[in-house]
Amino acid sequence: MTDFAEFSSHERWMRVAINEAELAAESGDVPIGAVIVLNGLIIGKGHNQVEQLGDPTAHAEILAIGAAANSIGDWRLDECTIYSTLEPCTMCSGAILLSRPKTIVYGAPDPRAGAVSSTSELLQDNPYNLEFEVVRGILELECANLLKDFFKERRNGIDKRSR
């Protein structure tokens, strides 16, 4: 069970992930942000840069994992917590699985492509018998609204890059 202090901490770090998501939106990418925390310190963060870099693998979680591994000099993120504004997709869940963070926290579910609990349970049903704590729905409405507003603006022909 998550106590109030832990919930407040999750909200704190999710707000940093939301700030990362806003950076993605400003550059014309889908607003998803991720942050990796170890012992109360951010060791990696990222936001979607698929459009900006022209790279289909430049998802927020992938970039945050790379930054965190670089920061600590190890690909094993065993004692870390990763925060993502959206439920990770299959690719990102695979990277999370391989980097082994202790806890995965996400804001909004992704009923079309989420691979933590929506379309599959990649982390639970993993072949390595690794165990992960998953916390869902932290600042869910705020995270979901970022995406909803982004796509609404896109449908209406508004591109934040031209502002």
C-alpha positions as CSV (number, residue, x, y, z in Angstrom):
1,M,0.0,0.0,0.0
2,T,1.3,3.5,-0.9
3,D,1.2,5.9,2.1
4,F,0.6,9.6,1.8
5,A,4.2,10.6,2.0
6,E,5.1,8.3,-0.9
7,F,2.1,9.5,-2.9
8,S,3.3,13.1,-2.4
9,S,6.8,12.1,-3.5
10,H,5.3,10.5,-6.6
11,E,3.4,13.6,-7.4
12,R,6.5,15.7,-7.0
13,W,8.5,13.7,-9.5
14,M,5.6,13.3,-11.9
15,R,5.4,17.1,-12.0
16,V,9.0,17.1,-13.3
17,A,8.0,14.5,-15.9
18,I,5.1,16.8,-16.9
19,N,7.5,19.6,-17.4
20,E,9.5,17.4,-19.7
21,A,6.3,16.5,-21.6
22,E,5.6,20.2,-22.1
23,L,9.1,20.6,-23.6
24,A,8.2,17.9,-26.1
25,A,5.0,19.7,-27.1
26,E,6.8,22.9,-27.6
27,S,9.1,21.3,-30.1
28,G,6.2,19.6,-31.9
29,D,6.5,16.1,-30.4
30,V,3.8,14.2,-28.6
31,P,3.9,15.5,-25.0
32,I,5.3,12.6,-23.0
33,G,8.0,13.1,-20.4
34,A,10.0,10.7,-18.1
35,V,12.2,11.1,-15.1
36,I,14.4,8.6,-13.3
37,V,15.0,9.1,-9.6
38,L,17.6,7.5,-7.3
39,N,17.8,8.2,-3.6
40,G,15.8,11.4,-4.0
41,L,17.8,12.8,-6.9
42,I,17.0,13.0,-10.6
43,I,19.6,11.0,-12.5
44,G,18.0,11.0,-15.9
45,K,15.1,12.7,-17.7
46,G,13.8,12.9,-21.2
47,H,10.9,13.9,-23.4
48,N,9.7,12.6,-26.7
49,Q,12.0,13.8,-29.5
50,V,10.7,11.5,-32.3
51,E,9.9,14.4,-34.6
52,Q,12.7,16.6,-33.5
53,L,15.4,13.9,-34.1
54,G,13.6,12.0,-36.8
55,D,14.2,8.9,-34.7
56,P,11.3,6.5,-33.9
57,T,13.1,5.3,-30.8
58,A,13.5,8.7,-29.3
59,H,10.7,8.1,-26.7
60,A,10.9,9.9,-23.4
61,E,11.5,6.7,-21.4
62,I,14.3,5.5,-23.7
63,L,16.1,8.9,-23.5
64,A,15.7,9.1,-19.7
65,I,17.0,5.5,-19.3
66,G,20.1,6.4,-21.4
67,A,20.7,9.6,-19.4
68,A,20.3,7.7,-16.1
69,A,22.7,4.9,-17.1
70,N,25.2,7.5,-18.3
71,S,24.8,9.4,-15.0
72,I,25.6,6.5,-12.8
73,G,27.9,4.6,-15.1
74,D,25.8,1.5,-15.1
75,W,23.0,0.1,-17.2
76,R,21.4,-1.5,-14.1
77,L,19.0,0.9,-12.6
78,D,18.0,-1.5,-9.8
79,E,17.2,0.9,-7.0
80,C,15.6,3.6,-9.3
81,T,12.1,4.7,-9.9
82,I,11.0,5.8,-13.4
83,Y,8.2,8.2,-13.8
84,S,6.4,8.6,-17.1
85,T,3.4,10.7,-18.0
86,L,2.0,8.0,-20.1
87,E,1.9,4.2,-19.7
88,P,5.0,2.9,-21.5
89,C,4.6,1.2,-24.9
90,T,6.1,-2.1,-25.8
91,M,9.5,-0.7,-26.8
92,C,9.8,1.4,-23.7
93,S,8.6,-1.4,-21.5
94,G,11.3,-3.6,-23.0
95,A,13.9,-1.0,-22.2
96,I,12.5,-0.7,-18.7
97,L,12.6,-4.4,-18.2
98,L,16.2,-4.6,-19.3
99,S,17.3,-1.7,-17.2
100,R,15.6,-3.1,-14.1
101,P,14.3,-0.1,-12.1
102,K,12.7,-1.1,-8.9
103,T,9.5,1.0,-9.5
104,I,7.6,2.2,-12.5
105,V,5.1,5.1,-12.0
106,Y,2.9,6.4,-14.7
107,G,0.2,9.0,-15.1
108,A,-2.2,8.2,-17.8
109,P,-3.0,4.8,-19.2
110,D,-2.6,4.1,-22.9
111,P,-5.4,1.9,-24.0
112,R,-4.0,1.6,-27.5
113,A,-0.3,0.9,-26.9
114,G,0.4,0.6,-23.2
115,A,2.3,-2.5,-22.4
116,V,2.4,-2.3,-18.6
117,S,-1.3,-3.1,-18.0
118,S,-3.5,-1.9,-20.9
119,T,-2.7,-4.1,-24.0
120,S,-0.3,-6.5,-22.2
121,E,1.6,-6.9,-19.0
122,L,5.1,-7.1,-20.3
123,L,6.7,-6.3,-17.0
124,Q,4.7,-8.8,-15.0
125,D,5.0,-11.6,-17.5
126,N,8.7,-11.2,-18.1
127,P,11.0,-14.2,-18.9
128,Y,13.7,-13.0,-16.4
129,N,11.5,-13.4,-13.3
130,L,12.2,-9.8,-12.3
131,E,9.7,-8.1,-10.0
132,F,8.6,-4.5,-10.5
133,E,6.4,-2.3,-8.4
134,V,4.0,-0.5,-10.6
135,V,2.1,2.6,-9.5
136,R,-0.6,3.9,-11.8
137,G,-2.6,7.1,-12.1
138,I,-0.4,9.6,-10.5
139,L,-1.7,13.0,-11.8
140,E,-3.5,11.0,-14.4
141,L,-5.9,13.7,-15.4
142,E,-3.2,16.3,-15.9
143,C,-1.1,13.9,-17.9
144,A,-4.1,12.8,-20.0
145,N,-5.1,16.4,-20.7
146,L,-1.6,17.3,-22.0
147,L,-2.1,14.6,-24.7
148,K,-5.8,15.5,-25.3
149,D,-5.0,19.2,-25.7
150,F,-2.0,18.5,-28.0
151,F,-4.0,16.4,-30.4
152,K,-6.9,18.8,-30.3
153,E,-4.6,21.6,-31.3
154,R,-3.1,19.4,-34.1
155,R,-6.6,18.6,-35.4
156,N,-7.3,22.3,-35.5
157,G,-4.1,23.1,-37.4
158,I,-2.3,24.7,-34.4
159,D,1.5,23.9,-34.3
160,K,3.3,25.2,-31.2
161,R,6.6,25.3,-33.1
162,S,5.3,28.2,-35.3
163,R,4.5,30.4,-32.2
